[in-house]
Amino acid sequence: MPINKILIANRGEIAVRIIETCRQMKIKTVAVFADADRHAKHVQMADEACHLGGTDLAESYLNIDKIIAAAKATGADAVHPGYGFLSERANFAEALQAAGLVFIGAPTEALRLMGSKSAAKITMLQADVPCVPGYQEVDQSEATLQQAADQVGYPVLIKAVAGGGGKGMKIVHNKEEFLDQLHSAKREAMNAFGDDQVILEKYITKPKHIEVQVFADSHGNVVHLFERDCSTQRRYQKVIEEAPAAGLSDATRTDMLNAAVKATQAIDYVGAGTIEFIMDGDDSFYFMEMNTRLQVEHRVTEMITGVDLVAWQIKIAAGEVLPLKQTEIQARGHAIQVRIYAEDPENNYLPSTGLLERVKLKQAPNTLVDSGVRTSDSVTIHYDPMIAKLVVWAQDRDQCIKQMQQVLNESAVFGVKTNVPFLSQLLATQAFKKHQIFTNSLDNNELQLSNQLNPVVMAIYAHHLLQHQANPSVWCNANGWRIQGQQPLSLAFTYQGEAQQHEVIREGEAYVVNGQHHYVPQRHDLCHVHRNQVQIIHQNLRYELTLADHEAQASASDANAIYAPMPGKIIEVKVQAGDSVQAGQTLVVMEAMKMELELKAERDTSIEQVHFKAGDQVKAEAVLVELEPL
């Protein structure tokens, strides 16, 4: 059945990605959008666009009836769900088929089976695919789950049956905290997936996350496209992905690839899928779950195999045979992907919303930039705060790391806080270079990522680099400022929690900072400037300064109060007026951007007043709890 027009039931960078392949295949595209996305990049790129409704997901990207109506109205033959949203919903696939539309995704039976972590695990055990010891039965009573956790042994992992992306997933270190973590996991799961059932698994303390890209057609053919290492995670969210996985023995790789194909065959699968494994320190691996869709990290597989996975999805949905046999699929070189998020590393990596005043993402040979946003777009509270994925290919892993560092160094985003400095520091660690990062390394603070320059030296670098605007690596907003002649530069910024201000002026080849002579920076260092914001790249590490008179960013707390770091909903208030609390104690749990955030006391104190209760909606920077004044 030929496919001539595809409606993309998604938004952001994956919608843009699908449109790009459709253009190459000469297939027309239809975008859908909510109010907040009226002027979004994917809307402008598509051949047609249909408005779905307000920013509430139930009115827009999760509204099956509206999506089908849009497909019918525009004469689309098929619907591509991307990832997230409705991509793994069996009822969506069934509704499309009933409407005479092709679903570019997995069969409904596979969606239902793999959509349940408990049913998926039982199926894999029956197919002789190795699985993590745990509990995956129907009984969800607290007593049964507590008993099962005790039998599995601590630490134990609670996972939402319908989960993904780390939502509804909690590590329990001892029996005493099990019920609290169970309640939190169930709340997150119900909020994110409408299903609060969970399974339990033995928690592997030094885990590697290795996944295999699989593809199957409706003619009985199944292939793998090698593996990806997705171990670099924070809060179960993947941060850096790469292919192939470094450090795997040939025997382990072969066994894992074969197990992935066996798992795919066991459920009569069709389309693109990913079999996710967890691997322990002795190279034993266990089935975790199957993602019955395209993955965010699919680009690294494309880079090493030369295969367009979206094009394969469309061809398989049209009933074609897989374009290549297993023996014809070869892996070449190494690819790394980093995810750039709008989040504040200095504020517990909470999402950062606002206007993207300047977006500069480096375009280079053997580099892909997947992004659904541009300069002057906004990051809102309604959707995932991803700004872009940067993907680099090189002949080997060491060269790939160096090239990715260079691409990051020559990229910059202004207007919101981002994790670019964090990514830069992460790639520079010996742990990453020696592929010794595990899925819990970042959450356990095992890596030494803070490598700050002396603040005086930072001031010198800013002054020096800003004077060399002829350097093509340095750019400045046309409405910004430049240093003229020997004019002193006043720099104000925060260094290790302390406000700093320095006056810098150049005298010959030396720099004078606060009346003292210092040295000239290295010429190969880079600098990005926008308005009064400065980003300095020194030895592959990024440092961000704010010039004088810049307003401080909002924080989730200060010495005397706890604030809402962003708009959201209060889930639980754990204290009341008069309570004594200790530093690190959770005072309020709130939900924002579909994640639970724990707001904690930063010192030993007592509670003066509580302003909100569970269920209340709060605005950004609202005072939630007042503390005894210092």
LUMVEXPA-486947 format. One record per residue (C-alpha): residue in one letter; x, y, z. Coordinates in steps of 0.02 Angstrom, whole numbers, plus 50000, padded with zeros to 5 digits. Each point is the difference from the previous one (the first is absolute). Example, Ala and Ser with C-alpha at 12.3 -4.5 7.8 and 13.67 -1.06 7.14 Angstrom:
BEGIN
{a, {50615, 49775, 50390}},
{s, {50069, 50172, 49967}},
This chain:
BEGIN
{m, {50000, 50000, 50000}},
{p, {50086, 50162, 49947}},
{i, {50015, 50139, 50128}},
{n, {49990, 50174, 49922}},
{k, {49959, 50112, 50148}},
{i, {50044, 49978, 50184}},
{l, {49926, 50090, 50149}},
{i, {50128, 50017, 50140}},
{a, {49914, 49983, 50168}},
{n, {50140, 50083, 50096}},
{r, {50099, 50160, 50019}},
{g, {50175, 50067, 50023}},
{e, {50160, 49923, 49934}},
{i, {49925, 49829, 49959}},
{a, {49866, 50081, 49891}},
{v, {50136, 50098, 49910}},
{r, {50102, 49840, 49982}},
{i, {49855, 49906, 49918}},
{i, {49962, 50144, 49882}},
{e, {50180, 49999, 49940}},
{t, {49990, 49817, 49949}},
{c, {49829, 50021, 49922}},
{r, {50068, 50140, 49891}},
{q, {50138, 49884, 49938}},
{m, {49870, 49866, 49962}},
{k, {49886, 50129, 49915}},
{i, {49861, 49966, 50125}},
{k, {49887, 50144, 50052}},
{t, {49987, 50040, 50186}},
{v, {49868, 50068, 50117}},
{a, {50048, 50078, 50167}},
{v, {49885, 50017, 50149}},
{f, {50021, 50131, 50135}},
{a, {49934, 50065, 50164}},
{d, {49982, 50185, 50041}},
{a, {50177, 50013, 50069}},
{d, {50072, 49928, 49838}},
{r, {49906, 50110, 49876}},
{h, {50162, 50071, 49930}},
{a, {50111, 49850, 50036}},
{k, {50135, 49939, 49881}},
{h, {49911, 49836, 49957}},
{v, {49840, 50095, 49956}},
{q, {50092, 50112, 49878}},
{m, {50095, 49856, 49920}},
{a, {49852, 49887, 49964}},
{d, {49899, 50012, 49839}},
{e, {49840, 50025, 50102}},
{a, {49957, 50029, 50182}},
{c, {49846, 49971, 50108}},
{h, {49961, 50086, 50164}},
{l, {49949, 49877, 50136}},
{g, {49957, 50110, 50148}},
{g, {50069, 50074, 50160}},
{t, {50162, 49959, 50088}},
{d, {49923, 49863, 50106}},
{l, {50060, 49835, 49927}},
{a, {49827, 49924, 50013}},
{e, {49938, 50136, 49881}},
{s, {50143, 49982, 49877}},
{y, {50138, 49872, 49978}},
{l, {49911, 49865, 50101}},
{n, {49828, 50028, 49921}},
{i, {49975, 49851, 49885}},
{d, {49836, 50060, 49925}},
{k, {50074, 50169, 49949}},
{i, {50154, 49919, 49923}},
{i, {49894, 49880, 49897}},
{a, {49887, 50142, 49946}},
{a, {50153, 50100, 49944}},
{a, {50067, 49851, 49902}},
{k, {49831, 49977, 49914}},
{a, {49980, 50185, 49963}},
{t, {50171, 50011, 49917}},
{g, {49991, 49835, 49905}},
{a, {50146, 49920, 50092}},
{d, {50031, 49814, 49968}},
{a, {50097, 49966, 50159}},
{v, {50046, 50068, 50171}},
{h, {50175, 50000, 50074}},
{p, {49995, 50017, 50189}},
{g, {50185, 50043, 50028}},
{y, {50045, 49956, 50180}},
{g, {49912, 50043, 50161}},
{f, {49819, 50057, 49999}},
{l, {49895, 49867, 49909}},
{s, {50143, 49902, 49921}},
{e, {49976, 49845, 50109}},
{r, {49812, 50008, 50028}},
{a, {49911, 49846, 49932}},
{n, {49832, 50089, 50001}},
{f, {50073, 50135, 49887}},
{a, {50064, 49871, 49875}},
{e, {49830, 49913, 50001}},
{a, {49905, 50163, 49975}},
{l, {50109, 50044, 49850}},
{q, {49975, 49831, 49921}},
{a, {49812, 50011, 50027}},
{a, {50004, 50168, 49912}},
{g, {50091, 49925, 49851}},
{l, {50167, 50082, 50042}},
{v, {50170, 49916, 50005}},
{f, {50086, 50005, 50170}},
{i, {50188, 50017, 49975}},
{g, {50040, 49902, 50156}},
{a, {49989, 49832, 50085}},
{p, {49855, 49875, 49994}},
{t, {49867, 50029, 50132}},
{e, {50034, 49831, 50081}},
{a, {50183, 50044, 50023}},
{l, {49956, 50173, 50066}},
{r, {49888, 49925, 50133}},
{l, {50120, 49862, 50047}},
{m, {50157, 50106, 50011}},
{g, {49903, 50147, 50073}},
{s, {49984, 49898, 50159}},
{k, {50168, 49973, 50083}},
{s, {49931, 49852, 50095}},
{a, {49927, 49913, 49846}},
{a, {50156, 50040, 49900}},
{k, {50112, 49922, 50130}},
{i, {49895, 49844, 50011}},
{t, {50003, 49983, 49810}},
{m, {50189, 50020, 49994}},
{l, {50025, 49870, 50135}},
{q, {49895, 49879, 49898}},
{a, {50107, 50040, 49847}},
{d, {50158, 49960, 50099}},
{v, {50062, 50180, 49995}},
{p, {50096, 50041, 50162}},
{c, {49903, 50115, 50119}},
{v, {50040, 50089, 50165}},
{p, {49936, 49908, 50155}},
{g, {49846, 50085, 50071}},
{y, {49811, 50004, 50022}},
{q, {49880, 50027, 49854}},
{e, {49836, 49923, 50059}},
{v, {49824, 50073, 50002}},
{d, {49978, 50021, 50189}},
{q, {50039, 50183, 50037}},
{s, {49958, 50005, 50185}},
{e, {50124, 50090, 50110}},
{a, {50028, 49848, 50107}},
{t, {50038, 49889, 49850}},
{l, {50117, 50127, 49921}},
{q, {50089, 50028, 50166}},
{q, {50023, 49813, 50022}},
{a, {50062, 49981, 49822}},
{a, {50125, 50140, 50023}},
{d, {50065, 49917, 50158}},
{q, {50022, 49837, 49904}},
{v, {50086, 50081, 49851}},
{g, {50118, 50089, 50119}},
{y, {50054, 50182, 50013}},
{p, {50038, 50107, 49909}},
{v, {49845, 49967, 49896}},
{l, {49933, 50097, 49851}},
{i, {49815, 50049, 49986}},
{k, {49946, 50023, 49819}},
{a, {49832, 50055, 49931}},
{v, {49923, 49862, 49893}},
{a, {49953, 50127, 49867}},
{g, {50152, 50109, 50032}},
{g, {50140, 50080, 49904}},
{g, {50122, 50145, 50011}},
{g, {50032, 49968, 50184}},
{k, {49824, 50049, 50053}},
{g, {49929, 49885, 50132}},
{m, {50172, 49927, 50036}},
{k, {50079, 50001, 50174}},
{i, {50151, 49919, 50082}},
{v, {49963, 49933, 50174}},
{h, {50154, 49974, 50109}},
{n, {49919, 49922, 50153}},
{k, {49836, 49930, 50065}},
{e, {49958, 50154, 50101}},
{e, {49985, 50115, 49848}},
{f, {49909, 49877, 49887}},
{l, {49821, 50059, 50027}},
{d, {50041, 50185, 49981}},
{q, {50091, 49967, 49835}},
{l, {49861, 49884, 49943}},
{h, {49871, 50137, 50027}},
{s, {50106, 50126, 49907}},
{a, {50029, 49880, 49854}},
{k, {49815, 49962, 49987}},
{r, {49953, 50185, 50002}},
{e, {50124, 50039, 49861}},
{a, {49942, 49850, 49899}},
{m, {49816, 50046, 50015}},
{n, {50035, 50181, 49954}},
{a, {50109, 49956, 49850}},
{f, {49917, 49841, 49934}},
{g, {49829, 49984, 50083}},
{d, {50056, 49833, 50076}},
{d, {50081, 49981, 50171}},
{q, {50047, 49816, 49991}},
{v, {50183, 49961, 50031}},
{i, {50125, 49858, 49990}},
{l, {50153, 49972, 50108}},
{e, {50175, 49955, 49944}},
{k, {50163, 49966, 50086}},
{y, {50100, 50161, 49985}},
{i, {50170, 49975, 49921}},
{t, {50122, 50117, 50086}},
{k, {50121, 50028, 49854}},
{p, {49885, 49985, 49850}},
{k, {50035, 50031, 49816}},
{h, {49852, 50038, 49886}},
{i, {50027, 49918, 49831}},
{e, {49860, 49993, 49871}},
{v, {49984, 49918, 49830}},
{q, {49912, 50077, 49851}},
{v, {49889, 49870, 49915}},
{f, {49892, 50006, 49846}},
{a, {49872, 49877, 49934}},
{d, {49887, 49994, 49848}},
{s, {49831, 49918, 49971}},
{h, {50083, 49861, 49899}},
{g, {50085, 49918, 50149}},
{n, {50171, 50082, 49985}},
{v, {50086, 50068, 50156}},
{v, {50169, 50087, 50009}},
{h, {50102, 50097, 50126}},
{l, {50096, 50160, 49964}},
{f, {50126, 49977, 50140}},
{e, {49998, 50072, 50174}},
{r, {50006, 50168, 50088}},
{d, {50072, 50044, 50170}},
{c, {49880, 50114, 50095}},
{s, {50080, 49985, 50172}},
{t, {50033, 50186, 50022}},
{q, {49838, 50047, 50087}},
{r, {49936, 50117, 50132}},
{r, {49838, 49960, 50092}},
{y, {49971, 49861, 49872}},
{q, {50003, 50126, 49859}},
{k, {50130, 49962, 49867}},
{v, {50127, 50140, 49979}},
{i, {50131, 49928, 49880}},
{e, {49977, 49851, 49885}},
{e, {50126, 49915, 49888}},
{a, {50019, 49859, 49877}},
{p, {50076, 49875, 50003}},
{a, {50016, 49964, 50186}},
{a, {50180, 50016, 50057}},
{g, {50081, 49861, 50099}},
{l, {49885, 49858, 49949}},
{s, {50087, 49836, 49964}},
{d, {49962, 49922, 49831}},
{a, {49916, 49852, 50087}},
{t, {49888, 50110, 50108}},
{r, {49953, 50110, 49852}},
{t, {49953, 49848, 49894}},
{d, {49896, 49923, 50141}},
{m, {49910, 50165, 50030}},
{l, {49960, 50031, 49816}},
{n, {49935, 49822, 49982}},
{a, {49894, 50019, 50157}},
{a, {49924, 50161, 49931}},
{v, {49952, 49914, 49837}},
{k, {49927, 49853, 50098}},
{a, {49897, 50121, 50108}},
{t, {49934, 50087, 49844}},
{q, {49952, 49837, 49916}},
{a, {49912, 49940, 50158}},
{i, {49864, 50133, 49984}},
{d, {49975, 49997, 49809}},
{y, {50061, 50179, 49992}},
{v, {49993, 50118, 49850}},
{g, {50089, 50168, 49982}},
{a, {50136, 50090, 50099}},
{g, {50032, 49947, 50179}},
{t, {50131, 50003, 50134}},
{i, {50042, 49860, 50121}},
{e, {50073, 50076, 50157}},
{f, {50121, 49901, 50108}},
{i, {50082, 50036, 50165}},
{m, {50176, 49932, 50023}},
{d, {50094, 49969, 50162}},
{g, {50184, 49998, 50038}},
{d, {50033, 49822, 49942}},
{d, {49926, 50031, 49825}},
{s, {49837, 49910, 50040}},
{f, {49854, 50089, 49918}},
{y, {49813, 49998, 50035}},
{f, {49846, 50055, 49904}},
{m, {49923, 50160, 50070}},
{e, {49867, 50049, 49874}},
{m, {49960, 50023, 49817}},
{n, {49963, 50171, 49929}},
{t, {49876, 49971, 49860}},
{r, {50044, 50157, 49904}},
{l, {50143, 50103, 49935}},
{q, {50122, 50057, 50135}},
{v, {50062, 50176, 50034}},
{e, {50176, 49932, 49975}},
{h, {49965, 49915, 49833}},
{r, {50118, 50122, 49912}},
{v, {50158, 49918, 50067}},
{t, {49945, 49835, 49922}},
{e, {49968, 50089, 49836}},
{m, {50173, 50078, 50007}},
{i, {50093, 49834, 50018}},
{t, {49892, 49899, 49879}},
{g, {49953, 50129, 49869}},
{v, {49817, 49949, 50015}},
{d, {49855, 50124, 50008}},
{l, {49890, 49918, 50132}},
{v, {49852, 50115, 49967}},
{a, {50004, 49952, 49816}},
{w, {50002, 49817, 50052}},
{q, {49850, 50029, 50113}},
{i, {49900, 50073, 49856}},
{k, {50048, 49860, 49880}},
{i, {49957, 49863, 50126}},
{a, {49833, 50084, 50039}},
{a, {49964, 49997, 49814}},
{g, {50026, 49811, 49999}},
{e, {50173, 49994, 49922}},
{v, {50137, 49875, 50043}},
{l, {50146, 50060, 50108}},
{p, {50120, 50094, 49885}},
{l, {50153, 49905, 50064}},
{k, {50039, 49825, 50062}},
{q, {50096, 49975, 50161}},
{t, {50163, 49962, 49910}},
{e, {49983, 50162, 49901}},
{i, {49990, 50112, 50155}},
{q, {50173, 50057, 50052}},
{a, {50057, 50113, 50142}},
{r, {50135, 50128, 49964}},
{g, {50087, 50123, 50115}},
{h, {49926, 50074, 50158}},
{a, {49858, 50123, 50035}},
{i, {49956, 50101, 50155}},
{q, {49840, 50098, 50036}},
{v, {49976, 50131, 50135}},
{r, {49832, 50069, 50052}},
{i, {49996, 50188, 50030}},
{y, {49865, 50043, 50126}},
{a, {49934, 50164, 50066}},
{e, {50040, 49966, 50181}},
{d, {50097, 50084, 50139}},
{p, {50151, 49899, 50060}},
{e, {50022, 50118, 50147}},
{n, {49821, 49972, 50057}},
{n, {49991, 49811, 50008}},
{y, {49978, 49991, 49810}},
{l, {49822, 50064, 50009}},
{p, {49925, 50045, 49830}},
{s, {50032, 50180, 49946}},
{t, {49862, 50086, 49904}},
{g, {50000, 50159, 49898}},
{l, {50046, 50081, 49836}},
{l, {50144, 49927, 49899}},
{e, {50088, 50164, 49966}},
{r, {50141, 49923, 49899}},
{v, {50023, 49821, 49939}},
{k, {50162, 49957, 49910}},
{l, {50026, 49813, 49970}},
{k, {50159, 49953, 49908}},
{q, {49978, 49926, 49826}},
{a, {50153, 49899, 49949}},
{p, {50049, 49849, 49894}},
{n, {49944, 49833, 50074}},
{t, {49886, 50095, 50119}},
{l, {49810, 49999, 50015}},
{v, {49897, 50132, 50088}},
{d, {49824, 49944, 50043}},
{s, {49900, 50144, 50072}},
{g, {49820, 50054, 50004}},
{v, {50038, 50178, 50056}},
{r, {50086, 50155, 49935}},
{t, {50053, 50171, 50062}},
{s, {49846, 50095, 50065}},
{d, {49902, 49841, 50040}},
{s, {49951, 49967, 50181}},
{v, {50027, 49856, 50119}},
{t, {49835, 49978, 50094}},
{i, {49942, 49898, 50148}},
{h, {49885, 49897, 49890}},
{y, {50126, 49886, 49914}},
{d, {50167, 49914, 50018}},
{p, {50137, 50134, 50015}},
{m, {50114, 49924, 49867}},
{i, {50081, 50131, 49889}},
{a, {50099, 49887, 49884}},
{k, {50095, 49840, 49972}},
{l, {50178, 50015, 49935}},
{v, {50070, 49844, 49917}},
{v, {50179, 49975, 49942}},
{w, {50082, 49858, 49902}},
{a, {50186, 49959, 49992}},
{q, {50113, 49855, 49957}},
{d, {50024, 49951, 50182}},
{r, {49932, 50043, 50172}},
{d, {50145, 50111, 50058}},
{q, {49988, 50108, 49845}},
{c, {49810, 50005, 50017}},
{i, {50014, 50069, 50177}},
{k, {50122, 50135, 49942}},
{q, {49887, 50050, 49856}},
{m, {49847, 50006, 50112}},
{q, {50092, 50113, 50122}},
{q, {50044, 50117, 49857}},
{v, {49820, 50003, 49938}},
{l, {49939, 50040, 50175}},
{n, {50133, 50134, 50021}},
{e, {49943, 50088, 49842}},
{s, {49816, 49990, 50048}},
{a, {49909, 50116, 50119}},
{v, {49824, 50034, 50063}},
{f, {49947, 50161, 50088}},
{g, {49837, 50047, 50084}},
{v, {49977, 49843, 50105}},
{k, {50116, 49897, 50106}},
{t, {50065, 49844, 49912}},
{n, {50099, 49844, 50039}},
{v, {50135, 50040, 49870}},
{p, {50133, 50035, 50133}},
{f, {49953, 49837, 50085}},
{l, {50018, 49904, 49837}},
{s, {50168, 50081, 49967}},
{q, {50065, 49952, 50172}},
{l, {49929, 49824, 49986}},
{l, {50088, 49963, 49836}},
{a, {50163, 50060, 50076}},
{t, {49998, 49876, 50145}},
{q, {50113, 49849, 50002}},
{a, {49850, 49895, 50050}},
{f, {49913, 50039, 49836}},
{k, {50157, 49982, 49896}},
{k, {50033, 49829, 50077}},
{h, {49814, 49953, 49985}},
{q, {49986, 49979, 50188}},
{i, {49836, 50093, 50022}},
{f, {49852, 49900, 50065}},
{t, {49817, 50046, 49999}},
{n, {50011, 50059, 50181}},
{s, {50170, 50086, 49994}},
{l, {49928, 50176, 49981}},
{d, {49863, 49978, 50128}},
{n, {50127, 49931, 50125}},
{n, {50116, 50149, 49970}},
{e, {50142, 49883, 49956}},
{l, {50075, 50116, 49869}},
{q, {50102, 50155, 50035}},
{l, {49916, 50124, 49882}},
{s, {50033, 50166, 50086}},
{n, {50163, 50069, 49930}},
{q, {49980, 50186, 50025}},
{l, {50127, 50129, 49947}},
{n, {50057, 50128, 50126}},
{p, {49874, 50144, 49985}},
{v, {50138, 50126, 49966}},
{v, {50064, 49893, 49857}},
{m, {49822, 49987, 49933}},
{a, {49990, 50188, 49998}},
{i, {50162, 50011, 49902}},
{y, {49941, 49874, 49873}},
{a, {49838, 50093, 49973}},
{h, {50089, 50165, 49972}},
{h, {50131, 49926, 49884}},
{l, {49883, 49897, 49893}},
{l, {49871, 50136, 49982}},
{q, {50131, 50116, 49928}},
{h, {50039, 49878, 49859}},
{q, {49836, 50012, 49904}},
{a, {50093, 49965, 49837}},
{n, {50019, 49821, 50058}},
{p, {49864, 49903, 49905}},
{s, {49971, 49892, 50154}},
{v, {49942, 50153, 50094}},
{w, {49832, 50079, 49963}},
{c, {49898, 50138, 50076}},
{n, {49818, 50049, 49983}},
{a, {49982, 50152, 49888}},
{n, {49907, 50091, 50138}},
{g, {50128, 49952, 50131}},
{w, {50156, 50091, 50054}},
{r, {50186, 50002, 49961}},
{i, {50150, 50057, 50098}},
{q, {50075, 50159, 49928}},
{g, {50187, 50034, 50015}},
{q, {50066, 49992, 50178}},
{q, {49829, 50015, 50081}},
{p, {49991, 49900, 50162}},
{l, {49878, 49854, 50005}},
{s, {49899, 49970, 50157}},
{l, {49949, 49818, 50022}},
{a, {49876, 49938, 50130}},
{f, {49962, 49816, 50023}},
{t, {49973, 49866, 50130}},
{y, {50146, 49886, 50042}},
{q, {49969, 49852, 50117}},
{g, {49848, 50087, 50071}},
{e, {50087, 50166, 50030}},
{a, {49964, 50159, 49900}},
{q, {50159, 50068, 49920}},
{q, {50041, 50163, 49911}},
{h, {50164, 50038, 49913}},
{e, {50065, 50145, 49896}},
{v, {50115, 49949, 49858}},
{i, {50107, 50107, 49886}},
{r, {50140, 49956, 49880}},
{e, {50171, 50082, 50011}},
{g, {50113, 49943, 49858}},
{e, {50010, 49810, 50004}},
{a, {49945, 49988, 50181}},
{y, {49831, 50011, 50084}},
{v, {49965, 50099, 50157}},
{v, {49861, 49928, 50107}},
{n, {49951, 50104, 50153}},
{g, {50170, 50087, 49989}},
{q, {50106, 49841, 49985}},
{h, {50092, 49939, 49843}},
{h, {49957, 49831, 49925}},
{y, {50036, 49905, 49839}},
{v, {49926, 49991, 49825}},
{p, {49880, 49854, 49961}},
{q, {50036, 49864, 49873}},
{r, {49952, 50055, 49825}},
{h, {49908, 49841, 49953}},
{d, {49868, 50020, 50136}},
{l, {49825, 50048, 49942}},
{c, {49866, 50119, 50057}},
{h, {49815, 50026, 49960}},
{v, {49911, 50162, 50043}},
{h, {49820, 50056, 50002}},
{r, {49944, 50160, 50082}},
{n, {50084, 49994, 50172}},
{q, {50025, 49812, 50002}},
{v, {50173, 49925, 49969}},
{q, {50042, 49816, 49972}},
{i, {50186, 49957, 50007}},
{i, {50072, 49836, 49937}},
{h, {50169, 49959, 50076}},
{q, {50082, 49828, 49977}},
{n, {49834, 49927, 49940}},
{l, {49908, 50060, 50155}},
{r, {49867, 50135, 49996}},
{y, {49979, 50139, 50126}},
{e, {49856, 50123, 50002}},
{l, {50011, 50179, 50062}},
{t, {49873, 50139, 50017}},
{l, {50057, 50178, 49980}},
{a, {49958, 50133, 50130}},
{d, {49819, 50050, 50033}},
{h, {49928, 49834, 49942}},
{e, {49850, 49942, 50103}},
{a, {50025, 49840, 50098}},
{q, {49912, 49842, 49942}},
{a, {49856, 49935, 50106}},
{s, {50045, 49863, 50123}},
{a, {49897, 49865, 50081}},
{s, {50053, 50061, 50172}},
{d, {50096, 50130, 50099}},
{a, {50049, 50012, 50181}},
{n, {49825, 50038, 50064}},
{a, {49875, 49921, 49879}},
{i, {49963, 49862, 49876}},
{y, {49938, 50061, 49830}},
{a, {49917, 49912, 49854}},
{p, {50138, 49987, 49868}},
{m, {49870, 49998, 49862}},
{p, {49810, 49989, 49978}},
{g, {49930, 49835, 50060}},
{k, {49888, 49904, 50119}},
{i, {50031, 49963, 50184}},
{i, {49998, 49811, 50026}},
{e, {50043, 49990, 50183}},
{v, {50045, 50118, 50143}},
{k, {50104, 49905, 50127}},
{v, {50010, 50134, 50136}},
{q, {49891, 50120, 50096}},
{a, {50029, 50161, 50096}},
{g, {50105, 49970, 50155}},
{d, {50091, 49845, 49935}},
{s, {50188, 49989, 50022}},
{v, {50090, 49941, 49842}},
{q, {50177, 49952, 49953}},
{a, {50107, 50046, 49850}},
{g, {49956, 49886, 49854}},
{q, {49827, 49957, 50065}},
{t, {49861, 50002, 49870}},
{l, {49871, 50132, 50042}},
{v, {49891, 50005, 49845}},
{v, {49974, 49883, 49852}},
{m, {49935, 50083, 49843}},
{e, {49966, 49943, 49822}},
{a, {50062, 50102, 49853}},
{m, {50028, 49951, 49819}},
{k, {49936, 49825, 50047}},
{m, {50138, 49967, 50127}},
{e, {49993, 50000, 50190}},
{l, {50119, 50126, 50080}},
{e, {50052, 49991, 50182}},
{l, {50035, 50171, 50077}},
{k, {50114, 49983, 50150}},
{a, {50060, 50105, 50145}},
{e, {50176, 50068, 49976}},
{r, {50034, 50021, 50187}},
{d, {49939, 49942, 50170}},
{t, {49854, 50111, 50045}},
{s, {49817, 50004, 50047}},
{i, {49843, 50033, 49896}},
{e, {49921, 50172, 50020}},
{q, {49856, 49984, 49877}},
{v, {49935, 49886, 49861}},
{h, {49906, 50090, 49861}},
{f, {49933, 49857, 49892}},
{k, {49924, 49827, 50016}},
{a, {50000, 49843, 49895}},
{g, {49904, 50024, 49838}},
{d, {50033, 50187, 49985}},
{q, {50067, 50072, 49837}},
{v, {50143, 50122, 50027}},
{k, {50089, 50128, 49893}},
{a, {50187, 50011, 49976}},
{e, {50090, 50082, 50147}},
{a, {49848, 49984, 50114}},
{v, {50053, 49991, 50184}},
{l, {49951, 49825, 50055}},
{v, {50075, 49989, 50175}},
{e, {50071, 50136, 50111}},
{l, {50143, 49951, 50116}},
{e, {50058, 50072, 50163}},
{p, {50104, 50152, 49949}},
{l, {50188, 49994, 50020}},
